[in-house]
Each structure stands twice: as C-alpha cells, then as structure tokens.
C-alpha cells in the first residue's frame, strides 16, 4: 500500500490520520470542505488537498483515483444524507480491491448483538431528535451509511469509537466485536489513538468486513482484563499491526 485518501481530513480526527499516514510513509490525498482547507496548512506541502463536500460524487471520484486505501470520517452534518452519500461515493469510485476504513460511533451495530447502556440509548434518542429538529446532524443517516457498507462486497472496516479525549498517544487501542463486552467498559479512547487504529487497519486483513468497537489500551477495563470476554478472540485483544507513532 502506497497511496491513501483521507475523506474528512480537516477535522480533529482527520488531521491525526493525516499525520499517522505520513508517519507510515504513505502518499496522502486529503478531502475537506473548501472553507476548511486552511486547517490543513501544516500539511499543505506534504499532501494533495482536494477541496469540496465529501458527499460530492465528482470530488470523491477525483480524490480516490489511484489510492490503495480510503479512510473516511462518516460525518452526520445536516439533513441531506451526508454520511450515506459520502459512503456510497467512496464505495462506488474506490479502486477495485482498495481497503476502505470508515469511522463511526458505538451506536452502529452490524449483527444486532451489541448491548448498549441506557445512557447511550438515551443520548442517541434525545440528542439525535433535537439535532435533527434543528437540522444540525442526522444520526439516522450514519445508520443508513453503515447498512450500505455492511451490505457491500468491498474490503471494508467500520471502526466504532468510544467517547474521545485529547492527550498524547497511549498506543494502539484494544477492540472487541460487540459493545457490551467487559473489555470496553471504560468507554474512552484518545482521539489520536482512534486515528492510529484507523490507519493501522489499512493493512490488517483480520478486520476486513468487521465493525470493531475500540477502547484505549491504558483504560481500567483493559488493564483489569484477565479472562476472555465474550466475543473477543485472544489474538484480537490488540490488532496485528504493532507500528506506533514515530
């Protein structure tokens, strides 16, 4: 893998992914809204920037051309099917066989076996309703985006992030196949490490067509983990990639 596209490169998660991808030695193409291009000034001499809305099919077609992998932030902005439009464009125009890595929240489920806390369910219901009422975000569209991804025959991975915090990298997060597994109980990941997991997943075939839920590797629920939780393979406690930040 030599060239990757980062869709949503100007956001906090996106900028971390850009830095990780450069550290891995990849050639990087970044997609972001025109008004956000200046957020990538620190990388302007190191990456190719394609300005435009990420659900613009023409923009995505141009950006992903020749890329071995595509990292996509499924942003739920507005009520114009932004997430599903972005995901569909990526799947339609990515090179055959490209690794497609998408970011999302824990509220997405692939097989219906996830067990959610009442707090998370209440947050999604209340916040989602209010945000849609004011036409700010559309959480249901991220559900639709992931439904399309799960149904595709592409080499996808949907990385489901816990609550996020800033801070120095603690290392590659731990993952499980289902929310509700004890190892995920701490529900906290450094944003820089979420980005690290996304980039590392590009070359981890174990994650193809899976939706890993992640948590920080130094959180209490991980440090206290001594027996195998339901749904977690012993070899899947950490991803196969051992590369860290340089």
N, C-alpha and C positions, 0 to 999 in steps of 0.2 A: 504494500500500500504506500503510495507516494503523494497523492493529492486528495485533499478533503475539502468539502464545502461546509460551512457553518451557517445555518439559517437562523437568524436572530442573533447575529454576532455582537451587536452593540449593547445588549443588556448585561446585567451583572454576571449571570451565568455564562452568557456568550463570550464575554471578554476573557473570563477564566479559561474557557475552552480554547479560545484562540491561542493563549499563552501556552497551555498544555500541548496543543497540537504542534506549535512551533518547537517546543522542547523535544517533542518526539521526532522532529526532523521532517514533518510534513510540509508540503506546499499548501497554502491555505487560501481559499476563496471565502470571503465573508459577505453575507446578505443582511442588509438592515434598511429601515426606512430612511428616506433622504434626510429628514430632519435630525437623524441620529448619527449621521456619518462622522461628525466631529468627535463623537465618543470613542472612535477608533483611531484617533490621531497618533496614539502611541505606537500603533502597528502599521501606519499608512505606507511606510517604506518596506514593509516585510510581507504584506499580504495584498491580494487583489480584492477590492471592495466593489460589490455590485449593489447600487442603491435602488430601493423600491420596496413595495409592500410584499411581505413574504407569501401572501396568497395570490400574488400576481403570477399567472402561469408563464408568461413571457419572461419575467425576471428569473423565475426558478429554472426554466429551461436553459437559459443562458448560463446561470451560475453553476449548475451541477454537471455541465458538459465536461467529460474527461475526468471526473472525480471518482476515485475508488471507494470513497465513503462520504456519507452526508450526515451531519449532526444537526438535528432540528429541535428548536425550542417550540413546543406547542403552546403558543401564547393565546389566551382566550379573549383578546381585545374585541370590544364592540359586540354587535349582534348581527354580523354579516358573515357568519360561518368562517371566521378567520382561521381557527385551528384545523378544521376539516378541509378547508380549501388549501391550506399550506401542505398538510399531509398528503392530500391527493395529488397535488402538483409534484411533490417530491417523488412519490411512487411512480407517477406517470412518466417523468422525464429523467430519473436517475439512470445511470448506465446499467445495462444488464449485469446482474451479479454483484452490484455495489452493496456495501454494508450500510444499512440505514438505521441510525440510532435516534430515537425520539425521547424527549424529556416530558414527564407529566407528574401528577401528584398521586398520592396513595389511593385517592377515591376511585381510580380506574381499576376495574377487575377484568382479568382475562377469562377465568373459568368459573366465577361466582363463588369461589371457596374462601375468599378473604373475609375476615371477621373484623368489623370496624367498631371503634368505641362510639359511645353515644355523643361525645363531644365532636368527633369528626363528622358524624352524620348530621348533627345539628348545624354545624358550621356550614357544610355544603348546602344544606337546605335553606337556611336563613340567609347567609351571605350570597349564595347563588341567586336566590329570588330577588333580593334587594339590588344586587349589581345588574341583573337583567332588567329590572324595572327602570333603572336609571341609564340603561343602555351602555354600561361600562364594560362588563365582561359577560361571557356566555360559557359557564362551566359545562352545560349540557353538550356544547359543541365539541369540547375536548373528549367527552364520552363517545360522540359520533366519530371523531377523528380516530380514536383508538379502535373502535369497532371496525372501521375500514382497514386499518393497519393489520389487526388480528386476522382479518379475512383474506388478506393478500398472500401471495406466494413469494413475496420478496424476502430478502435476508435481513429482516427487521429485528430490532430490540427496542422495547419501551422501558426506559428506566424510570421507576416511580420513586420520587424523592419524598423524604420525611420533612418535618419542619427544618428550616435552614437558619444558620447563623454565620456571621463573618468570623474570621480568625485565620491564623496560619494553618497550613495543611497538617493534618494528623496522619495522612496516609490513605490508601485505597479503602473505601467503605466496604462493609460487610453486606451481603444480600441474602434474601430469602424469597421463595416463590410466592408466599402468601402473607399479607398483612394479618396480624394476629399471632404470628409465631413469636415466642418469647424473646428471641434474639433481637427483635425490632422494637421492643417495649420502650426504649428510651426516646424514640421518635425525634431524633436530632442528628443533623449532618452539617458539617461545614460546607458552605457553598463552593469553595474552592475544590473540595474533595468530591462533591457531586459532579463537577465538571471533569475532574480526573477520571471518575468512573465512566463517564460518557465517552471520553477519548480512548480509554483502555478497552472499552467494549468493542471498538472497531476491529480489533484483532483477537477477540475471544469468541471462538466459534461455539463454545458451550452456551452462550447467551442468545444464539440465533433462534428467533421466534419464541422468545421468552419475555416476560414482563417482571424483571427483578425489582423487588422493593428494597431500598437500601437504608442503612443507618451508619453513623460514624463509627469507625473501628475502635475509638477510645471511649465510647459511651458506656455507662454502667451495665446496660443489658448485654453488651458484647463481652465486657470484661468478666461478668459473672457467669457467662455461658460455659457450662461444663459438660452438659449432655446434649445429645442431638435433638433439637426441637422438631416437631412435626413439619415435614415439608422442606427441611434443609438437608441437603446432601453433605456428608462430611467434607468432601472435596470442594464444596461450593461455599464454604464459610468465607473464603476470600476468592476473588476472581483469579484466573490463571496468570494474568499479567502481574508481574512483580515490579514493573517500572514505576518509579516515583518521580517527583519533581526534581529537576536538576538544580 
